[in-house]
Amino acid sequence: MTIIESAVEVNKPVAEVYTFLANMNNHQELMPENIYNWDSTEDEARFTIQNMAKLAIKISNRVENQELTAMPTEKAPFDLELKWTVKDNGNGTTTAKHIISADLNMMMKMLASGPLQKLADHQTEKLKEILA
């Protein structure tokens, strides 16, 4: 399993960050420009990654003010888990961490780990920007 992580400190209380992330409709704002055909509900999202794949994901686990996990609902190019964890820093700020776990063979790891890291970093930076 390849684990890709990106963390950021957000100047908002943990409940506010969690509430934003708990609604898949908000995730469109976190996506880079190469994501299109976005369609979402509170629990699910479908989108296309330019030159890569179509993806449909659904929140499979919620632990209020701690973590959210989303899994593909249709066949993905590889097994994938998207997780956000949020931790109260005790000073009105929150550390949000985006963790992408992907089952990649050596070839896929060489091709996909860079773009996946870029995606995780982009999403955490956008989260900080949006909730500033």
Buried (B, 14 or more C-beta within 10 A) or exposed (E): EBEBBBBBBBEBBBEBBBBBBBBBEBBEEBBBEBBEEBEBEEBBBBBBBEEEEEBBBBBBEBEEBEBBBBBBBEEBBBEBBBBBBBBBEEEEBBBBBBBBBBEBEEEBBEEBBEBBBBBBBBBBEBBBEEBE
